[in-house]
């Protein structure tokens, strides 16, 4: 829970210039929170699998692991 709270706090601090009394600003902050939380979750999943998260040339997140699913595995 501390990690989630920290992420929310950081995004809110970075978004201090936003006036959260209008929907466009709230949507902006919500999108930033979503991206940070999903990224953090993917990093934790990759660590659990013994891998890493990288970004491809299209900006998509890719999890690399040492797990092989070939005929010989």
Secondary structure, 3 states (H helix, E strand, C coil): CHHHHHHHHHHHHHCCCCCCCCHHHHHHHHHHHHHHHHHHHHHHHHHHCCCEEEECCCCCEEEECCCCCCCCC
